[in-house]
Each structure stands twice: as structure tokens, then as C-alpha cells.
Amino acid sequence: MVENSSIFLISVALVFALGFYLNKKKLAWVIFGVMTVGFLIMVFPSVTAEVNGNPGIAHLGVSQPNGSMERKEVRFEPAASDFLGNNHYCNF
């Protein structure tokens, strides 16, 4: 959880550090706003899809009470795992 939270905190800190060093704090807020809107646009459909499970597996008659658990941390639920580690572009 600490590592997943650090992904967010370091990203935000770097944006505001850029604004501080360029002496353009409004630019930092604009970049932060764009990053937040982009994240929210991507995370809600992703979490919804993960909680509902895989329709192809459900078609085979396999029960998925916890949702889609492929490539997920078993310590967390699928929604928390997807929300905190929303990095599908990194999974090969």
C-alpha cells in the first residue's frame, strides 16, 4: 500500500516542484488538474470492469464472486488493486 500510494505522491510532488522551480504555480495546478481528470476518466471504467468480472469466463459458467482476479494482488479486492495499481500499460 505504501508503494502504491507513493506512485501518486511522487507524481504530484514532481508537478508542484516544477511549478515552484519555474515560478509558475498556476501552471502546476493546471497540469495537476489535467492529470487528475485524465486519471479519473480512466480509473472509473477500469474499476467497474474489474469488479464485474470477465464476461468470457462467466459465459463458461464459472462463478466470479470477487470479480476479475487475473494479475491482481490477492491481499486486496479487485477494485482496490485496480485503483491503487492502475498501471495496465506496465504489465507484460
MDTraj code that builds the backbone (N, CA, C; nanometers):
import mdtraj as md
import numpy as np

residues = "MET VAL GLU ASN SER SER ILE PHE LEU ILE SER VAL ALA LEU VAL PHE ALA LEU GLY PHE TYR LEU ASN LYS LYS LYS LEU ALA TRP VAL ILE PHE GLY VAL MET THR VAL GLY PHE LEU ILE MET VAL PHE PRO SER VAL THR ALA GLU VAL ASN GLY ASN PRO GLY ILE ALA HIS LEU GLY VAL SER GLN PRO ASN GLY SER MET GLU ARG LYS GLU VAL ARG PHE GLU PRO ALA ALA SER ASP PHE LEU GLY ASN ASN HIS TYR CYS ASN PHE".split()
xyz = np.array([
    [0.0826, -0.1182, 0.0000],
    [0.0000, 0.0000, 0.0000],
    [0.0874, 0.1252, 0.0000],
    [0.1992, 0.1187, 0.0694],
    [0.2888, 0.2353, 0.0745],
    [0.3478, 0.2614, -0.0638],
    [0.3883, 0.1564, -0.1319],
    [0.4446, 0.1738, -0.2655],
    [0.3399, 0.2274, -0.3636],
    [0.2187, 0.1753, -0.3558],
    [0.1134, 0.2235, -0.4452],
    [0.0774, 0.3683, -0.4170],
    [0.0738, 0.4057, -0.2905],
    [0.0470, 0.5456, -0.2555],
    [0.1615, 0.6357, -0.2984],
    [0.2832, 0.5856, -0.2925],
    [0.3995, 0.6649, -0.3336],
    [0.3954, 0.6994, -0.4820],
    [0.3351, 0.6140, -0.5627],
    [0.3226, 0.6432, -0.7052],
    [0.2469, 0.7732, -0.7250],
    [0.1379, 0.7906, -0.6511],
    [0.0592, 0.9137, -0.6614],
    [0.1346, 1.0325, -0.6019],
    [0.1891, 1.0127, -0.4816],
    [0.2520, 1.1250, -0.4117],
    [0.3742, 1.1791, -0.4850],
    [0.4555, 1.0926, -0.5391],
    [0.5747, 1.1378, -0.6110],
    [0.5354, 1.2098, -0.7392],
    [0.4344, 1.1599, -0.8084],
    [0.3885, 1.2270, -0.9309],
    [0.3384, 1.3672, -0.9019],
    [0.2581, 1.3816, -0.7994],
    [0.2049, 1.5132, -0.7631],
    [0.3166, 1.6047, -0.7152],
    [0.4086, 1.5503, -0.6361],
    [0.5185, 1.6318, -0.5860],
    [0.6067, 1.6836, -0.6995],
    [0.6299, 1.6021, -0.8004],
    [0.7122, 1.6465, -0.9130],
    [0.6445, 1.7573, -0.9931],
    [0.5124, 1.7481, -1.0063],
    [0.4399, 1.8539, -1.0778],
    [0.4505, 1.9857, -1.0020],
    [0.4299, 1.9822, -0.8726],
    [0.4380, 2.1057, -0.7946],
    [0.5820, 2.1547, -0.7797],
    [0.6791, 2.0648, -0.7804],
    [0.8188, 2.1075, -0.7795],
    [0.8539, 2.1802, -0.9085],
    [0.8007, 2.1333, -1.0210],
    [0.8212, 2.2018, -1.1482],
    [0.7640, 2.3430, -1.1429],
    [0.6433, 2.3566, -1.0897],
    [0.5828, 2.4880, -1.0757],
    [0.6610, 2.5788, -0.9837],
    [0.7190, 2.5220, -0.8793],
    [0.7992, 2.6005, -0.7856],
    [0.9277, 2.6495, -0.8511],
    [0.9972, 2.5603, -0.9202],
    [1.1249, 2.5982, -0.9816],
    [1.1080, 2.6904, -1.1012],
    [0.9973, 2.6775, -1.1740],
    [0.9709, 2.7684, -1.2853],
    [0.9035, 2.8966, -1.2395],
    [0.8673, 2.9014, -1.1111],
    [0.7970, 3.0151, -1.0523],
    [0.6632, 3.0374, -1.1239],
    [0.5984, 2.9269, -1.1601],
    [0.4675, 2.9301, -1.2262],
    [0.3775, 2.8290, -1.1567],
    [0.3274, 2.8693, -1.0415],
    [0.2463, 2.7774, -0.9621],
    [0.1100, 2.7513, -1.0263],
    [0.0580, 2.8478, -1.1020],
    [-0.0689, 2.8243, -1.1718],
    [-0.0527, 2.7162, -1.2778],
    [0.0619, 2.7131, -1.3431],
    [0.0892, 2.6080, -1.4410],
    [0.0890, 2.4712, -1.3735],
    [0.1460, 2.4634, -1.2543],
    [0.1480, 2.3372, -1.1803],
    [0.0063, 2.2922, -1.1478],
    [-0.0802, 2.3857, -1.1087],
    [-0.2191, 2.3495, -1.0792],
    [-0.2929, 2.3048, -1.2047],
    [-0.2639, 2.3674, -1.3176],
    [-0.3279, 2.3263, -1.4431],
    [-0.2826, 2.1854, -1.4813],
    [-0.1544, 2.1596, -1.4725],
    [-0.1029, 2.0257, -1.5047],
    [-0.1609, 1.9224, -1.4087],
    [-0.1676, 1.9576, -1.2812],
    [-0.2259, 1.8673, -1.1820],
    [-0.3735, 1.8398, -1.2125],
    [-0.4467, 1.9422, -1.2520],
    [-0.5874, 1.9248, -1.2874],
    [-0.6061, 1.8347, -1.4075],
    [-0.5227, 1.8533, -1.5087],
    [-0.5312, 1.7686, -1.6285],
    [-0.4961, 1.6243, -1.5941],
    [-0.3942, 1.6051, -1.5115],
    [-0.3576, 1.4699, -1.4693],
    [-0.4705, 1.4040, -1.3900],
    [-0.5356, 1.4815, -1.3029],
    [-0.6435, 1.4270, -1.2208],
    [-0.7638, 1.3898, -1.3060],
    [-0.8014, 1.4769, -1.3982],
    [-0.9150, 1.4473, -1.4858],
    [-0.8844, 1.3249, -1.5726],
    [-0.7650, 1.3175, -1.6272],
    [-0.7267, 1.2013, -1.7083],
    [-0.7280, 1.0729, -1.6277],
    [-0.6796, 1.0799, -1.5041],
    [-0.6807, 0.9619, -1.4181],
    [-0.8226, 0.9171, -1.3885],
    [-0.9095, 1.0121, -1.3537],
    [-1.0468, 0.9769, -1.3193],
    [-1.1232, 0.9216, -1.4392],
    [-1.0948, 0.9758, -1.5580],
    [-1.1599, 0.9245, -1.6784],
    [-1.1206, 0.7793, -1.7032],
    [-0.9980, 0.7435, -1.6697],
    [-0.9515, 0.6074, -1.6947],
    [-0.9808, 0.5104, -1.5801],
    [-0.9830, 0.5595, -1.4561],
    [-0.9935, 0.4670, -1.3429],
    [-1.1362, 0.4169, -1.3211],
    [-1.2377, 0.4992, -1.3421],
    [-1.3744, 0.4539, -1.3161],
    [-1.4181, 0.3406, -1.4092],
    [-1.3969, 0.3493, -1.5405],
    [-1.4324, 0.2337, -1.6244],
    [-1.3483, 0.1093, -1.5925],
    [-1.2236, 0.1312, -1.5564],
    [-1.1366, 0.0186, -1.5253],
    [-1.1817, -0.0540, -1.3994],
    [-1.2129, 0.0213, -1.2938],
    [-1.2593, -0.0403, -1.1692],
    [-1.3934, -0.1101, -1.1910],
    [-1.4822, -0.0477, -1.2660],
    [-1.6124, -0.1088, -1.2943],
    [-1.5958, -0.2409, -1.3686],
    [-1.5087, -0.2434, -1.4665],
    [-1.4864, -0.3667, -1.5423],
    [-1.4241, -0.4751, -1.4552],
    [-1.3337, -0.4376, -1.3661],
    [-1.2682, -0.5383, -1.2828],
    [-1.3628, -0.5963, -1.1782],
    [-1.4513, -0.5149, -1.1244],
    [-1.5439, -0.5632, -1.0223],
    [-1.6491, -0.6555, -1.0829],
    [-1.6890, -0.6300, -1.2067],
    [-1.7920, -0.7120, -1.2707],
    [-1.7404, -0.8467, -1.3192],
    [-1.6124, -0.8630, -1.3319],
    [-1.5580, -0.9911, -1.3751],
    [-1.5468, -1.0010, -1.5263],
    [-1.4939, -1.1125, -1.5706],
    [-1.4717, -1.1367, -1.7122],
    [-1.5959, -1.2026, -1.7726],
    [-1.6605, -1.1380, -1.8712],
    [-1.7809, -1.1987, -1.9285],
    [-1.7526, -1.3286, -2.0024],
    [-1.6329, -1.3450, -2.0553],
    [-1.5996, -1.4704, -2.1229],
    [-1.5926, -1.5865, -2.0257],
    [-1.5414, -1.5638, -1.9074],
    [-1.5356, -1.6690, -1.8055],
    [-1.6750, -1.6949, -1.7496],
    [-1.7528, -1.5880, -1.7328],
    [-1.8900, -1.6059, -1.6829],
    [-1.9740, -1.6856, -1.7825],
    [-1.9472, -1.6705, -1.9117],
    [-2.0196, -1.7454, -2.0148],
    [-1.9929, -1.8958, -2.0037],
    [-1.8754, -1.9309, -1.9526],
    [-1.8414, -2.0724, -1.9345],
    [-1.9065, -2.1320, -1.8110],
    [-1.9712, -2.0473, -1.7296],
    [-2.0387, -2.0971, -1.6107],
    [-1.9537, -2.0927, -1.4859],
    [-1.8407, -2.0256, -1.4906],
    [-1.7532, -2.0146, -1.3746],
    [-1.7983, -1.8967, -1.2900],
    [-1.8158, -1.9212, -1.1611],
    [-1.8591, -1.8158, -1.0698],
    [-1.7417, -1.7231, -1.0387],
    [-1.7681, -1.5920, -1.0387],
    [-1.6648, -1.4921, -1.0081],
    [-1.7155, -1.3981, -0.8990],
    [-1.7257, -1.4465, -0.7760],
    [-1.7827, -1.3608, -0.6708],
    [-1.6943, -1.2407, -0.6360],
    [-1.5648, -1.2524, -0.6558],
    [-1.4738, -1.1413, -0.6251],
    [-1.4414, -1.0581, -0.7472],
    [-1.5019, -1.0837, -0.8586],
    [-1.4698, -1.0104, -0.9801],
    [-1.3516, -1.0726, -1.0509],
    [-1.2901, -0.9970, -1.1366],
    [-1.1764, -1.0461, -1.2137],
    [-1.0514, -1.0452, -1.1277],
    [-0.9899, -1.1604, -1.1105],
    [-0.8712, -1.1699, -1.0247],
    [-0.7438, -1.1991, -1.1036],
    [-0.7489, -1.1872, -1.2370],
    [-0.6282, -1.2097, -1.3151],
    [-0.5304, -1.0955, -1.2890],
    [-0.4051, -1.1284, -1.2613],
    [-0.2965, -1.0332, -1.2368],
    [-0.3274, -0.9364, -1.1231],
    [-0.3942, -0.9821, -1.0194],
    [-0.4313, -0.8957, -0.9078],
    [-0.3593, -0.9393, -0.7818],
    [-0.3449, -0.8441, -0.6919],
    [-0.2959, -0.8755, -0.5587],
    [-0.4078, -0.9478, -0.4846],
    [-0.3796, -1.0656, -0.4303],
    [-0.4829, -1.1385, -0.3596],
    [-0.5079, -1.0812, -0.2208],
    [-0.4199, -0.9936, -0.1742],
    [-0.4406, -0.9305, -0.0440],
    [-0.5495, -0.8255, -0.0493],
    [-0.5725, -0.7696, -0.1673],
    [-0.6722, -0.6636, -0.1835],
    [-0.7864, -0.7164, -0.2683],
    [-0.8960, -0.6485, -0.2637],
    [-1.0068, -0.6789, -0.3545],
    [-0.9704, -0.6295, -0.4939],
    [-1.0403, -0.6725, -0.5985],
    [-1.0057, -0.6277, -0.7338],
    [-1.0178, -0.4771, -0.7525],
    [-1.1159, -0.4149, -0.6871],
    [-1.1327, -0.2702, -0.7030],
    [-1.0148, -0.1947, -0.6434],
    [-0.9712, -0.2319, -0.5251],
    [-0.8592, -0.1636, -0.4609],
    [-0.7296, -0.1915, -0.5355],
    [-0.7135, -0.3142, -0.5811],
    [-0.5931, -0.3481, -0.6558],
    [-0.5857, -0.2711, -0.7864],
    [-0.6980, -0.2550, -0.8516],
    [-0.7004, -0.1827, -0.9782],
    [-0.6882, -0.0325, -0.9563],
    [-0.7504, 0.0183, -0.8510],
    [-0.7455, 0.1615, -0.8234],
    [-0.6049, 0.2038, -0.7825],
    [-0.5428, 0.1267, -0.6945],
    [-0.4107, 0.1648, -0.6452],
    [-0.3011, 0.1338, -0.7453],
    [-0.3167, 0.0315, -0.8238],
    [-0.2137, -0.0044, -0.9208],
    [-0.2643, 0.0064, -1.0616],
    [-0.3204, 0.1181, -1.0938],
    [-0.3791, 0.1352, -1.2270],
    [-0.2669, 0.1563, -1.3280],
    [-0.1945, 0.0485, -1.3555],
    [-0.0802, 0.0557, -1.4458],
    [-0.0864, -0.0582, -1.5459],
    [-0.1968, -0.0689, -1.6177],
    [-0.2118, -0.1783, -1.7135],
    [-0.1098, -0.1697, -1.8266],
    [-0.0563, -0.0514, -1.8500],
    [0.0423, -0.0358, -1.9561],
    [0.1758, -0.0966, -1.9184],
    [0.1979, -0.1268, -1.7898],
    [0.3260, -0.1818, -1.7470],
    [0.3252, -0.3341, -1.7415],
    [0.2084, -0.3953, -1.7419],
    [0.2003, -0.5407, -1.7287],
    [0.2224, -0.6077, -1.8627],
    [0.3275, -0.6854, -1.8707],
    [0.3582, -0.7560, -1.9948],
    [0.3274, -0.9019, -1.9797],
])
top = md.Topology()
chain = top.add_chain()
for i, resn in enumerate(residues, 1):
    res = top.add_residue(resn, chain, resSeq=i)
    for name in ("N", "CA", "C"):
        top.add_atom(name, md.element.get_by_symbol(name[0]), res)
traj = md.Trajectory(xyz[None], top)
